[in-house]
Amino acid sequence: MAIREKIVGDVVVIKVHGTLAGGDETTEVHEKVKTLIANGMHKIILDLAKVKWMNSHGLGMLMACYSTVTNANGKIGIARVSEKVKSLMNITKVNTLFDNFESIDKAVASFL
């Protein structure tokens, strides 16, 4: 698992790579979101294009990120979700929590 961040104006794009199936990798993403919120960054996009798979731990992490950001009066969205992950999110209805974008550019533009 690897995460990288890119700041575009006042929007932070977190690029997530790997599998979100519990353990340190899922905790790392939520900790990054909490750190960003603590540092005053309240517009966050999770780029999930490189997430190969996600289980219930990954879904829980996404819901935790959503709660963290919305409780801080922020906005969070997801972008470029792979088909496998999109299917799981649709089945569990987690997709209804997030604005979902096909590209990073569209996601950033909607947050500006």
Secondary structure, DSSP 4 states (H G I P E B T S, - for coil): -EEEEEEETTEEEEEEEEEESSTHHHHHHHHHHHHHHHTT--EEEEEEEEEEEE-HHHHHHHHHHHHHHHHTT-EEEEES--HHHHHHHHHHTGGGGSEEESSHHHHHHHH-
